[in-house]
Amino acid sequence: MSELLEIDETGRMSREEAAAKLRALADALARHNSVEMVKNGHRITVEVPDEVQLKVEVEIGGDENELEIELTW
């Protein structure tokens, strides 16, 4: 059985900062077959295949709206 590793980057930032993070992730996906993240000072590399499943979900209502972007493979 493999161990589940989860990295959760949740934090408040400006719209422009969020866009910059998404842009950097998109650039890494376009150029490489992996994405690097850092957790507790350790660099983690996630291998990403040439084809992925993309899900974009928008929830509108109430006091809070949500845009969720999910890649799976």
C-alpha positions, 0 to 999 in steps of 0.5 A, a space after each residue: 500500500 502506498 502512503 498518501 501525501 497531501 500538500 495543501 496551500 491555502 492562504 489569503 492573497 491578492 487576485 494578482 498573486 493568485 494569478 501569478 501562482 496559477 501562471 507558474 503552475 501552468 508554465 511548469 506543466 507546459 514545459 516539464 512532465 513534473 511539478 515541484 512543490 515544497 513542504 516543511 522545507 522538503 522539495 517534492 516532485 510530482 510526475 505528471 503524464 502527457 494526458 490528464 483529466 481537467 475539471 473546472 467547477 464554479 459555485 456561486 451563491 451565498 456569501 462565498 463563491 468558489 472556482 475549483 480547478 482539478 487535474 487528475 491522472 
